[in-house]
Structure formats: structure tokens, C-alpha cells
Amino acid sequence: MAKAIMVQGTMSNVGKSVVAAGLCRIFRQDGYKVAPFKSQNMALNSFITREGLEMGRAQVMQAEAAGVEPVVAMNPILLKPTNDIGSQVIVNGEVIGTMSARDYFARKKSLIPEVMKAYHYLEENYDIVVIEGAGSPAEINLKQDDIVNMGMAKLAKSPVLLVGDIDRGGVFAQLVGTVELLEPAEQKMVKGLIINKFRGDKTILDPGVVMLEEMTGIPVVGVTPYLQVSLEDEDSLSERLDGNRKVDRIDLAVIRLPRISNFTDFNVFESIEGVSVRYVSSVRQLGNPDMILLPGTKNTMRDLLWMRQCGLEAAILKAVRGGTVLFGVCGGYQMLGNSITDAEGVEEGGTIRGMGLLDMDTVFEREKARTRVEGTFLAPGGILQELSGLPLYGYEIHMGRSTGGEGLQPLTAIEDGISGTSKQEGAWQGNVYGTYVHGVFDREEIASGVVRALAKAKGITEEMGMAVDFAAFKETQYDLLAAGLREHLDMERIYRILEEGV
């Protein structure tokens, strides 16, 4: 049976996912077969496995770091918020319904058998399982029904490493306060503390580390620096979305929708020299980009209304009339049509007007499309015409079906990796393009082709930077992460913790 170690944090965004990914990479480098695991993940960035099942991208990123195929057992429960008090609930990759927070909390303990079935599968097929917690284990109003932090540690009989974020300040209060709020039996399960995202002279911090160990009785197993690595982010707390990036020679503006999902679709462009990827949430921030990207969203109708109300829709329409390229993916693609109808009450109910840029209409259905795809771009016109014939791959994950008028031109021809069926998909009109395929830009020739086309339209004659092999680039980042953590973590002690368990 696999050994287990769990990474918990004092709060959200302290670096749990990254530390867990780094440990996955280190254990893999040391010759172990490693699996990540998170019993319950709340995120809008999701992924489709080869079997057509949905899981959180954080565990996909960790699986890549571990060098193993992502499987849904690594994230048996995924919550995708639809509004401020409710989420779509996905269990073992399948949607079981949309629930209010209160309804889910009343039900979640009944899901423990599903969680443990998934965990036991990993336990039986891997050498080490790196478990990630969620938020904080010290939320005293939630502890009774916890199945993702100390509740999961108890179920898995796993030792815990507790991570605090010094970059946000108050790391000693974070760590000491969290430990103090745990029950005595839970405190004994915390075998090591990690101070994460440190910048500066560590010798100044050392006296505090000694005092921290004295106050908690728990060793500090590492003070890890603010590592400059480019990894996928889990959710809307990502620093990528802060909107403060400078404009480069080729400027891409991603609309930061309130319920933005799968913004990882655009990460590949960040690897190209001379290209800026800015996330914008106001007309003032939009400026004059070379291409506007409308990303996926967990609530297409409400986010379209938000754009309408804040003036971004009008600004985008004006930019398109001026020749700016507009590209929508998934929910962003749906917004580009004439109308969106939700007779089934999947999102908001009723019908709303779309942006009217593509001659199509979208109808929401209760059954979610979930599949991996591959294919080619057809022959789009406009600025992106040189994408014609280029191969693509990715995955579909959406609740709606879009159908177009006679004048609408399909963008891609793809084959469904689950059913084996082929179809034409997406659409383009003028310089407006849309597709349901997430990851559509990930191939280096596609990302480079987009940038070359935008540069040509802008009158830039010299060769722009080429996109890297994105899969190979991510491998280098996982290696950099592992090297950084090895240098600053006491891995000998962590291996002892792993071996001794609880």
C-alpha cells in the first residue's frame, strides 16, 4: 500500500498546490510512482480525462509533475461555483446536480465512501500519494463535517505538512493560530511546518523560526523562497489575473469575467517573447489590444450581462468594428451569437440577446458535453487565415449547443476521442472566431501562427518570437520547482515523516 503525506495550508493561496506539485516531482525523480489527491476541490478550471470525466486542473498539474496520467480518482469531488451561494457538484467526474452551500454541507458526509473508494484506488496503484487540503483546517464552523483537511488526514492516516505564506504577512500568527485551533489529536498529526514565499535575508528570519518551533512543538521543515516558476493556477486568486501587466508589441487582452473558468487556455502565449497577456475587467483597462479573448465561464448569461452593464461589451463591439480580432472559447464563444436560451434553468433561465457577432443561437441542455478532441483548423478568413490546416487538440466541457445560419463558417473539423465521431465545430465571421475546444492554442504552431498573423496585420515585418513546445516547457518548470524545493526543504526529514506516518 502507498505511503501518504498531506499538504495543508493556513488559508487559500498560500501555495499548497505548488508545494504538493513540487513534492510529486521530487518523489518521481527519486524513483517512486506518485499520485496527487484532493478529496474535494472548489475551482472553475477543470479538465476532461481520457474517459470523458471531469476533474480539477490543480490535480492535473500535479499529475503532470508526477509524470502520470490524470485520472478522476485524484479529485473525486469537484465544486464549480455558479453564484455566490451555490455550486455545480461533480462526483467521480459526473455532474450530480447544482446545490446551495447549505444543501451540499448537509450531504457531503454521505460522499465519504466515494472519496475513500477513489483514495484506495490510488493507494493500491502507486507508491506515494501526495494529498492536498483546501483552504484552512482551522475553520471551526466547518470542522465537524470536514472531508478535505484534517477529516481527510484521519481517513487516510496521513501525516500533515502545514504551509504558511510569509509574503502576505503574519505568517507566525497563521501557523501558531492554526495549530492552536486544532484538536490535540490533530495537532499530533502535523509533523512539519513550511514557511512559503519568502523573500530576503533568511538569517533575519531564523530567530522567529526557533520561536515558532518552541511555541508549536513542531519542526519547521523548510523556508521556501518565492520561486519564479510558471505553473498553471487553480482559480480566481491567480496573480495572472491582477491586470497590471505592461503592453508589449503584440497585446492580448483577456476579459476577466466574474466567473472566469479555464483561463489556462491562454497560458501558452505568455511563453512568447514580445507578447503581453493582460486580464482586464474594465473599459479603462482594455486599451487597444491586437486581439481580445473571451474565456470560458461557469455562468455565460450572467457574465454577458455583467459585460453589458459595465460597458465592456460596447467597447469590444467598437474594437471589432475597428478591425480588432476577437476570439471566444466555450462560454465566450456562446456570447458571440445572436441569443442564448436556457429553458431548462441550467443557469439563469429565459433567453437573452447575444453580442450578435456570429450568426448562431445557443440553447442550454442539462447534459454536459465532456470529451477529448483532436482535429484541424478549416479555412478561416480574416487575420487568422494562416491557421488553415493546422492540427489541434484539446477538450470540450460545456452545457450548451450552438447552431448557426447558412452564412456561418465552421472553424475546425474534429474527432471526438470518446465516441470516435467526427464533426465540424466552432465558427468565424470576419475577424471574429469562436470554439468550444479548450486548449485550442496549446500547440506551438497554433500559438505562433496567431502571433505571426497579428504582427503581420500590425505591419511588424521582423520575425516575432516563436511559441515553445508547451508540454516541454511545463516539464522544465516542474524540474525548476523541484530543484527550488529540494534546496530549501529538509527532504531527509520529510522522507522520515513519510515513512513513520502517524
VEXSE-785276 format. One line per field, with one value per residue (C-alpha): residue number from 1; x, y, z. Coordinates in Angstrom, 2 decimals, padded with zeros to 5 digits. Layout:
N
seq (NUM, ...)
x (X, ...)
y (Y, ...)
z (Z, ...)
This chain:
502
seq (1, 2, 3, 4, 5, 6, 7, 8, 9, 10, 11, 12, 13, 14, 15, 16, 17, 18, 19, 20, 21, 22, 23, 24, 25, 26, 27, 28, 29, 30, 31, 32, 33, 34, 35, 36, 37, 38, 39, 40, 41, 42, 43, 44, 45, 46, 47, 48, 49, 50, 51, 52, 53, 54, 55, 56, 57, 58, 59, 60, 61, 62, 63, 64, 65, 66, 67, 68, 69, 70, 71, 72, 73, 74, 75, 76, 77, 78, 79, 80, 81, 82, 83, 84, 85, 86, 87, 88, 89, 90, 91, 92, 93, 94, 95, 96, 97, 98, 99, 100, 101, 102, 103, 104, 105, 106, 107, 108, 109, 110, 111, 112, 113, 114, 115, 116, 117, 118, 119, 120, 121, 122, 123, 124, 125, 126, 127, 128, 129, 130, 131, 132, 133, 134, 135, 136, 137, 138, 139, 140, 141, 142, 143, 144, 145, 146, 147, 148, 149, 150, 151, 152, 153, 154, 155, 156, 157, 158, 159, 160, 161, 162, 163, 164, 165, 166, 167, 168, 169, 170, 171, 172, 173, 174, 175, 176, 177, 178, 179, 180, 181, 182, 183, 184, 185, 186, 187, 188, 189, 190, 191, 192, 193, 194, 195, 196, 197, 198, 199, 200, 201, 202, 203, 204, 205, 206, 207, 208, 209, 210, 211, 212, 213, 214, 215, 216, 217, 218, 219, 220, 221, 222, 223, 224, 225, 226, 227, 228, 229, 230, 231, 232, 233, 234, 235, 236, 237, 238, 239, 240, 241, 242, 243, 244, 245, 246, 247, 248, 249, 250, 251, 252, 253, 254, 255, 256, 257, 258, 259, 260, 261, 262, 263, 264, 265, 266, 267, 268, 269, 270, 271, 272, 273, 274, 275, 276, 277, 278, 279, 280, 281, 282, 283, 284, 285, 286, 287, 288, 289, 290, 291, 292, 293, 294, 295, 296, 297, 298, 299, 300, 301, 302, 303, 304, 305, 306, 307, 308, 309, 310, 311, 312, 313, 314, 315, 316, 317, 318, 319, 320, 321, 322, 323, 324, 325, 326, 327, 328, 329, 330, 331, 332, 333, 334, 335, 336, 337, 338, 339, 340, 341, 342, 343, 344, 345, 346, 347, 348, 349, 350, 351, 352, 353, 354, 355, 356, 357, 358, 359, 360, 361, 362, 363, 364, 365, 366, 367, 368, 369, 370, 371, 372, 373, 374, 375, 376, 377, 378, 379, 380, 381, 382, 383, 384, 385, 386, 387, 388, 389, 390, 391, 392, 393, 394, 395, 396, 397, 398, 399, 400, 401, 402, 403, 404, 405, 406, 407, 408, 409, 410, 411, 412, 413, 414, 415, 416, 417, 418, 419, 420, 421, 422, 423, 424, 425, 426, 427, 428, 429, 430, 431, 432, 433, 434, 435, 436, 437, 438, 439, 440, 441, 442, 443, 444, 445, 446, 447, 448, 449, 450, 451, 452, 453, 454, 455, 456, 457, 458, 459, 460, 461, 462, 463, 464, 465, 466, 467, 468, 469, 470, 471, 472, 473, 474, 475, 476, 477, 478, 479, 480, 481, 482, 483, 484, 485, 486, 487, 488, 489, 490, 491, 492, 493, 494, 495, 496, 497, 498, 499, 500, 501, 502)
x (000.00, 001.15, 002.64, 000.79, 001.75, -000.63, -000.05, -002.42, -002.37, -003.22, -005.52, -006.26, -003.47, -000.57, 000.97, -000.43, -000.96, 002.54, 004.25, 002.26, 003.26, 006.89, 006.79, 005.20, 008.11, 010.76, 009.34, 009.12, 012.74, 013.68, 012.16, 008.67, 005.33, 003.38, -000.25, -001.76, -005.09, -007.59, -010.85, -012.83, -011.74, -013.58, -012.41, -013.65, -010.56, -011.36, -010.13, -011.51, -009.78, -009.36, -012.54, -014.53, -014.69, -014.24, -011.68, -009.88, -006.84, -004.72, -004.56, -003.90, -000.92, 000.29, -000.16, 001.96, 004.61, 004.44, 004.70, 001.44, -001.84, -004.53, -007.43, -010.61, -009.75, -007.22, -010.10, -013.34, -015.38, -015.24, -017.37, -017.82, -019.42, -022.37, -023.13, -022.18, -024.08, -024.29, -022.15, -022.41, -021.39, -019.33, -018.63, -016.23, -016.29, -020.09, -022.46, -024.91, -026.64, -026.39, -026.68, -026.69, -023.81, -026.20, -027.58, -024.11, -022.82, -025.80, -024.95, -021.18, -020.53, -022.59, -019.92, -017.13, -017.49, -016.89, -013.88, -012.38, -013.02, -011.01, -008.27, -007.98, -007.58, -004.57, -003.27, -003.26, -001.68, 001.01, 003.96, 003.24, 000.06, 000.53, -002.73, -003.69, -006.05, -008.32, -008.44, -007.65, -008.07, -008.93, -012.35, -014.05, -017.57, -016.84, -014.64, -017.44, -018.19, -014.68, -013.69, -010.82, -008.41, -007.96, -011.01, -009.23, -005.91, -007.64, -009.32, -006.02, -003.96, -001.64, 000.95, 000.48, 002.80, 001.28, 002.15, 002.01, 002.51, 005.04, 004.61, 001.15, 002.38, 001.52, 002.98, 003.72, 000.15, -001.06, 000.88, 000.57, -003.11, -003.94, -002.18, -003.85, -007.32, -006.75, -007.80, -004.95, -005.13, -004.99, -002.03, -000.09, -000.72, 001.05, 004.63, 006.20, 005.72, 006.70, 007.13, 006.46, 007.09, 009.99, 011.97, 015.03, 017.77, 016.88, 019.26, 016.90, 014.04, 015.95, 015.20, 011.48, 011.77, 013.27, 010.47, 007.86, 009.18, 009.21, 005.64, 004.13, 006.42, 006.52, 009.69, 009.98, 010.96, 011.62, 011.61, 010.91, 011.54, 009.20, 010.02, 009.88, 008.25, 005.40, 002.74, -000.99, -003.09, -006.11, -008.65, -009.51, -006.85, -004.21, -001.74, -002.11, -005.45, -004.26, -004.44, -001.20, 000.91, 002.52, 001.58, 004.10, 004.49, 001.64, -001.01, -003.64, -006.47, -008.38, -011.71, -011.65, -015.23, -016.55, -016.97, -013.98, -013.03, -010.24, -008.13, -005.24, -006.27, -004.12, -001.01, 000.89, 001.03, 002.96, 005.92, 006.30, 008.75, 007.16, 003.62, 001.67, -001.32, -003.40, -006.55, -008.90, -012.13, -012.97, -013.15, -010.27, -008.01, -008.95, -006.96, -006.28, -005.22, -004.37, -006.68, -009.43, -010.05, -013.38, -012.69, -014.87, -017.26, -019.40, -022.33, -022.40, -025.63, -024.78, -021.25, -022.57, -024.96, -022.02, -020.09, -023.16, -023.64, -020.00, -019.58, -017.10, -019.50, -019.88, -016.11, -015.47, -018.03, -016.37, -012.94, -014.23, -015.70, -012.21, -010.63, -009.51, -009.53, -012.00, -011.73, -014.19, -013.68, -016.57, -018.77, -017.01, -017.91, -021.56, -021.66, -020.73, -024.01, -027.48, -029.13, -028.68, -031.72, -031.95, -035.36, -034.09, -032.89, -029.29, -028.02, -030.45, -033.47, -035.10, -033.45, -031.02, -029.59, -026.04, -023.38, -024.63, -021.19, -021.73, -024.97, -025.78, -028.00, -027.16, -029.56, -028.51, -029.15, -028.96, -026.46, -022.89, -020.66, -017.38, -014.82, -011.24, -010.88, -008.30, -008.52, -007.55, -008.46, -010.52, -010.02, -010.87, -010.74, -009.76, -006.50, -006.17, -006.47, -002.98, -004.24, -005.87, -004.89, -003.00, -003.60, -005.17, -006.11, -007.99, -011.22, -014.84, -016.73, -019.96, -023.72, -024.94, -025.37, -024.79, -026.31, -025.74, -027.35, -026.40, -023.73, -021.83, -018.50, -017.17, -013.76, -012.50, -013.01, -012.55, -012.89, -014.46, -011.93, -014.68, -017.23, -014.94, -017.42, -016.30, -017.88, -017.31, -017.20, -016.80, -017.42, -015.90, -017.18, -014.78, -012.24, -014.50, -013.74, -015.12, -014.75, -015.83, -012.35, -010.31, -006.57, -007.07, -003.90, -001.61, 000.22, 003.26, 002.48, -001.00, 000.10, 002.97, 000.62, -001.76, 001.09, 002.58, -000.82, -001.39, 002.12, 001.59, -001.72, 000.02, 002.79, 005.54, 007.85, 010.56, 010.01, 008.22, 009.26, 008.12, 005.99, 007.77, 006.73, 004.27, 004.38, 008.20, 008.13, 005.95, 008.38, 011.23, 009.08, 008.34, 012.06, 012.80, 010.15, 011.59, 015.12, 013.98, 012.13, 014.95, 017.31, 015.10, 013.16, 014.61, 013.80, 015.57, 013.16, 010.17, 011.08, 011.20, 007.77, 006.50, 007.95, 006.80, 003.28, 001.04)
y (000.00, 003.53, 005.85, 009.16, 012.71, 015.65, 019.33, 021.68, 025.47, 028.20, 029.79, 029.78, 030.69, 030.03, 027.68, 024.26, 023.21, 024.26, 022.61, 019.42, 019.52, 020.02, 017.03, 014.95, 015.87, 015.21, 011.79, 010.94, 011.99, 009.73, 006.73, 006.48, 006.16, 009.11, 010.23, 013.53, 013.53, 016.15, 014.80, 018.00, 020.81, 024.09, 025.60, 026.70, 025.45, 021.86, 019.14, 016.14, 012.77, 010.23, 008.55, 011.78, 012.54, 015.97, 016.87, 019.94, 021.20, 021.54, 017.76, 017.52, 019.85, 017.72, 014.53, 016.07, 016.88, 013.25, 012.01, 010.05, 010.16, 012.23, 010.08, 011.24, 009.31, 012.07, 014.53, 012.66, 015.76, 018.98, 022.01, 024.62, 027.78, 029.04, 032.00, 033.31, 030.60, 027.59, 025.23, 022.52, 019.32, 016.79, 013.37, 010.96, 013.12, 013.21, 016.08, 015.08, 018.46, 022.11, 022.68, 025.57, 025.61, 024.57, 021.62, 020.43, 020.65, 018.59, 015.92, 015.83, 013.28, 010.79, 011.13, 009.77, 006.23, 007.71, 009.66, 006.59, 004.39, 006.86, 007.11, 003.34, 003.02, 005.33, 003.65, 000.30, 001.51, 003.99, 004.11, 007.56, 009.64, 013.40, 014.72, 018.38, 020.10, 023.06, 026.50, 026.12, 023.19, 025.67, 026.80, 025.96, 026.30, 023.65, 021.17, 018.84, 017.85, 018.21, 015.73, 017.64, 018.77, 017.02, 014.88, 013.50, 013.18, 010.98, 008.86, 008.36, 008.12, 010.66, 012.93, 016.61, 019.40, 022.81, 025.68, 029.39, 032.33, 034.88, 037.10, 038.15, 038.92, 037.43, 034.00, 033.29, 034.12, 032.00, 028.92, 029.22, 030.18, 027.31, 024.76, 026.17, 025.79, 022.12, 019.40, 017.75, 014.59, 016.70, 018.71, 015.45, 014.72, 017.93, 016.73, 019.73, 023.44, 025.21, 028.97, 029.66, 032.56, 034.04, 036.97, 038.48, 037.55, 034.30, 034.96, 037.71, 035.17, 032.41, 033.59, 033.58, 030.03, 028.91, 030.62, 029.10, 025.61, 026.28, 027.60, 024.80, 021.89, 021.15, 021.35, 023.80, 021.57, 024.40, 028.09, 028.12, 031.22, 032.98, 030.74, 032.21, 029.27, 029.33, 026.82, 026.57, 028.39, 026.83, 029.61, 033.29, 034.05, 033.66, 036.52, 036.20, 037.95, 041.10, 043.17, 045.07, 043.71, 046.12, 046.23, 044.55, 044.59, 042.14, 042.77, 040.18, 041.24, 038.51, 039.67, 038.81, 037.66, 037.41, 033.63, 033.07, 029.44, 027.59, 030.71, 028.25, 028.21, 031.33, 030.45, 029.36, 032.94, 034.00, 031.96, 034.03, 036.92, 040.23, 039.17, 040.54, 038.70, 041.10, 040.25, 043.21, 043.90, 047.47, 049.63, 051.70, 048.63, 047.34, 049.89, 048.97, 045.31, 043.38, 040.53, 040.27, 036.87, 035.94, 032.99, 030.26, 030.99, 028.98, 031.36, 032.60, 034.55, 036.40, 037.24, 038.53, 040.79, 041.96, 042.94, 044.74, 046.66, 047.72, 048.90, 046.24, 044.75, 048.13, 048.67, 045.22, 045.78, 049.10, 047.42, 044.70, 047.31, 048.86, 045.58, 044.06, 040.25, 038.72, 035.07, 033.35, 029.98, 027.92, 030.37, 033.24, 031.60, 031.33, 035.06, 035.90, 034.64, 036.13, 034.60, 032.30, 030.32, 028.48, 026.81, 024.11, 026.56, 025.36, 028.88, 031.80, 030.65, 032.53, 033.98, 036.86, 038.65, 037.76, 040.08, 039.45, 038.90, 035.31, 034.24, 031.47, 030.69, 028.70, 026.55, 025.18, 021.49, 019.62, 017.06, 018.33, 017.70, 016.18, 014.78, 014.99, 016.01, 016.42, 017.70, 020.62, 024.22, 024.56, 027.63, 030.68, 034.05, 037.32, 037.97, 034.38, 032.73, 031.24, 028.82, 026.86, 023.20, 023.33, 020.38, 020.99, 019.06, 019.82, 019.02, 020.11, 020.78, 022.75, 022.68, 024.34, 023.54, 026.25, 026.16, 028.68, 030.18, 029.37, 032.07, 030.86, 029.21, 026.38, 026.94, 023.39, 019.77, 017.50, 013.89, 013.02, 010.99, 009.20, 008.31, 008.43, 010.57, 013.47, 016.90, 020.47, 022.81, 026.46, 029.41, 032.53, 035.67, 038.42, 038.78, 037.11, 033.49, 031.03, 027.42, 025.06, 023.46, 024.24, 024.09, 025.13, 027.29, 024.83, 023.52, 025.71, 026.16, 027.47, 029.97, 031.10, 031.31, 033.57, 035.88, 035.97, 036.83, 039.63, 041.00, 040.95, 042.79, 045.37, 045.93, 044.28, 042.83, 041.22, 037.71, 037.58, 035.14, 031.59, 029.71, 026.97, 023.34, 023.96, 020.42, 020.50, 023.99, 022.74, 019.88, 022.37, 024.34, 021.24, 020.50, 024.08, 023.81, 020.53, 021.95, 025.02, 022.97, 020.45, 023.29, 024.74, 021.78, 019.22, 016.30, 013.81, 014.75, 014.72, 011.18, 010.19, 011.74, 009.83, 006.55, 006.93, 008.10, 008.97)
z (000.00, -000.78, 001.80, 002.17, 003.04, 003.17, 002.42, 004.23, 004.40, 006.83, 004.23, 000.50, -001.93, 000.45, -002.12, -001.19, -004.80, -005.82, -002.83, -003.48, -007.16, -006.18, -003.85, -006.62, -008.89, -006.26, -005.39, -009.07, -009.61, -006.71, -008.46, -006.94, -008.71, -007.31, -007.41, -006.25, -004.43, -003.31, -001.98, -002.62, -004.89, -005.49, -008.77, -012.17, -014.01, -014.90, -017.25, -019.09, -018.66, -021.44, -020.15, -020.55, -016.82, -015.25, -012.59, -011.24, -013.13, -009.98, -009.70, -013.45, -012.98, -010.06, -012.09, -014.86, -012.25, -011.11, -014.70, -014.58, -016.49, -014.72, -013.53, -011.84, -008.66, -007.98, -007.43, -006.65, -005.71, -007.74, -006.86, -009.59, -008.17, -010.23, -007.95, -004.51, -002.59, -004.89, -006.95, -009.54, -007.74, -009.69, -008.15, -009.82, -012.92, -013.32, -012.51, -009.76, -009.55, -008.56, -004.82, -002.40, 000.06, 002.85, 000.87, -000.05, 003.51, 004.66, 002.10, 001.84, 004.60, 002.58, -000.13, 002.09, 000.60, -002.88, -001.58, 000.05, -002.98, -005.05, -002.43, -002.07, -005.84, -005.70, -002.57, -004.36, -007.60, -006.54, -004.13, -002.66, -002.53, -002.03, -000.59, -000.80, 001.62, 000.87, 002.46, 006.15, 008.58, 011.33, 010.08, 013.36, 011.95, 009.30, 011.17, 012.21, 008.61, 007.19, 004.50, 002.88, 005.61, 008.97, 008.26, 005.20, 007.04, 009.62, 006.95, 005.13, 008.35, 006.77, 008.41, 007.61, 006.49, 007.26, 004.87, 005.75, 003.39, 004.66, 001.58, 002.77, 006.28, 009.65, 008.95, 012.63, 013.60, 010.67, 011.74, 015.53, 015.34, 013.00, 015.22, 018.35, 016.80, 016.03, 018.41, 020.37, 018.25, 015.10, 016.38, 016.72, 013.03, 011.97, 011.57, 009.88, 009.18, 005.95, 005.61, 001.94, -000.48, 001.49, 000.08, 001.72, 004.18, 005.92, 008.80, 009.95, 009.97, 011.79, 015.37, 014.51, 013.19, 016.51, 018.45, 016.12, 016.80, 020.55, 020.55, 018.46, 019.30, 015.56, 013.44, 010.56, 007.64, 005.24, 004.44, 000.73, -001.42, -003.78, -006.73, -010.24, -011.99, -014.49, -013.47, -014.02, -011.45, -009.84, -009.55, -009.49, -006.85, -009.55, -009.79, -013.56, -013.26, -011.50, -014.72, -014.09, -016.92, -019.36, -023.03, -025.35, -029.14, -029.57, -026.94, -025.99, -023.68, -021.87, -020.45, -016.75, -016.34, -012.77, -013.16, -015.46, -015.99, -017.76, -018.26, -018.61, -022.30, -022.79, -020.76, -023.86, -025.16, -022.06, -023.29, -026.48, -026.40, -027.32, -026.38, -023.42, -021.95, -019.86, -017.89, -017.97, -016.10, -017.17, -020.27, -018.92, -018.73, -022.18, -024.18, -027.83, -027.89, -031.04, -030.01, -027.42, -025.86, -024.30, -021.95, -020.55, -017.70, -015.31, -015.93, -019.52, -019.22, -016.02, -017.19, -020.53, -018.62, -016.49, -019.64, -020.91, -017.67, -017.19, -020.77, -021.88, -024.43, -026.16, -026.07, -027.58, -030.33, -031.17, -031.27, -033.59, -035.94, -035.99, -037.10, -033.77, -033.66, -031.18, -030.18, -027.82, -026.15, -024.72, -022.76, -024.51, -027.84, -026.80, -026.03, -029.64, -031.12, -031.55, -028.50, -025.51, -024.32, -021.02, -020.99, -018.61, -015.93, -016.20, -015.45, -015.19, -017.20, -020.06, -023.17, -023.53, -026.52, -027.50, -028.90, -032.45, -033.97, -035.12, -036.82, -034.34, -031.37, -028.26, -026.26, -022.88, -022.17, -018.90, -020.21, -020.17, -023.19, -021.92, -024.29, -025.58, -029.23, -031.96, -035.50, -037.72, -038.40, -041.56, -043.77, -041.68, -043.34, -041.78, -039.98, -038.69, -042.10, -041.87, -039.20, -042.02, -041.94, -038.65, -036.29, -032.89, -029.78, -026.59, -024.82, -024.71, -021.49, -021.80, -021.22, -024.42, -028.09, -030.70, -034.18, -036.95, -040.01, -043.57, -043.75, -040.69, -041.45, -039.20, -037.64, -037.03, -038.03, -035.02, -033.94, -030.60, -028.60, -026.66, -029.34, -032.37, -034.29, -036.47, -036.80, -037.84, -034.88, -033.95, -036.22, -037.75, -039.43, -040.43, -037.62, -035.04, -034.14, -031.62, -030.49, -027.75, -027.65, -024.54, -025.13, -028.76, -028.70, -026.89, -029.95, -030.57, -034.27, -033.49, -030.83, -033.07, -036.06, -034.16, -033.12, -036.66, -038.11, -035.61, -036.23, -039.99, -039.65, -037.46, -040.00, -037.96, -040.60, -038.47, -037.14, -033.80, -031.06, -031.52, -029.03, -027.18, -027.12, -024.28, -022.90, -022.85, -021.30, -018.45, -017.84, -017.36, -014.90, -012.82, -012.70, -011.62, -008.92, -007.63, -007.60, -005.67, -003.07, -002.68, -001.86, 000.86, 002.27, 004.66, 002.37, 004.65, 007.43, 005.06, 003.98, 007.68, 008.19, 005.17, 006.45, 010.06, 009.22, 012.17)
